[in-house]
């Protein structure tokens, strides 16, 4: 007989799987999505063959969901670090450009030949 607790576990498992799949598709991480789906399917089949209670199926899903969350945090951290490096590089280039313009204004010998007025 299926109890209310089993139904609640099943609903929690479905929500967890759906949210993990959603996270993986948002991040466009298809290799992890395929590996995650395959390994979760294998684990669930193994749990069915060994005739465990439904709560063990949900525990297995939760472990895979935590795995997805860790992967997403690592990927987001890498993207943030790459963006920060690009920003630092752009700021450095702008700083060099400003210094170059300031040097040209202060030193008349560095100006172009087109800057002076005809005699």
N, C-alpha and C positions, 0 to 999 in steps of 0.2 A: 504494500500500500504506500502510495506516495503522500508524504506529509507536506504541511505548509513550509516547513524548514527546507525540505528538498526543492520545492518550487522556488523559494527565495534564493537558494544557492544557485539554481539553474539560471534564474534571471540575472543574478550578479555575475555569473560566468559569461553569459551572453553580452552583457553591457561591457564587461572588461575586454572581451575579445574584440567587440566592435570598436571600442575606443583605441585599443592597441593598433588595430588595422587602420583606423583613421589617422593616428599619429604617423604611422609608417608611410601612408600614402601622401600625407601633407609634406613630409620631408623628402619625398620622392626617392626613398631608399629601397629600391625594388629588390636588391639582392638580400638585404636583411628581411624584407617582407616574405620572400619565398622561403628562406631558411627558417624563419620563425614559424610560418604556416606549416611547413613540412614537419618540423620537429614537434610542434604542438599536436599535430594530427597523430604522429607516431606515439607520443606519450598518452594521448587520450585513448587510442586503440589498445595500447598496452594495459591501461587501467580498466577498460571494458573487459578484456580477456581475463584479467585476474579477478574480476567481479568485486571491485572495491565500491564503497559507498560513494554517493555523488559529491560529498564534501571533499573527497580527495581529488576529484576532477577539478573542482574549483580552486583548490590549493595549487594544483599544477598550473592552472591558468594564471593565477596571481603571480607565481614565480616567473612565468613568461612575460607577464605585463611589466613586472619590475625590470626585467631584462630590456624590454623595449624602452622604458623610461631612462635607464642608464645610457643606452645607446643614443637616444635623442639628446640627452644632456651633453654627452661628449661631442656630438656633431654640432650642436648649437654653440658650444664653447669654441670649437675650431673655427666656425664661421665668424664669431665675434672677434676672435684673435686676428683672423685674416683681415677683417674690416678695420680693426684698429691699426694694423700695420699699414694698410693702404692710406688711411687718414694721416698717419704720421709721415708717410712718404710724400703725400701731397703738400702737407704743411711745410716740410723741409724744402721742397722745390719752390714753394711760394716765398719762403724766407730767403733762399738764395737769389731768386729773381728780384726781390726788393733790395737786397744788398747790392746787386749788380747795377740796378737803376740809380741807387744812392751814390755809388762810386762814380758813375758816369757824370752825375750832376756836380759832384765835388771836384773832380779832376778834369780840367778842360782838355787835356791831351788824349783822354779816352773817348771823347765825343766823335761822332761821325764827321766826315768832311762835309756832309750836307747840312750840318747844323749852323755854319757861319753864314753871314750875309755877304752878298757879292759886293765888291769894292767899286 
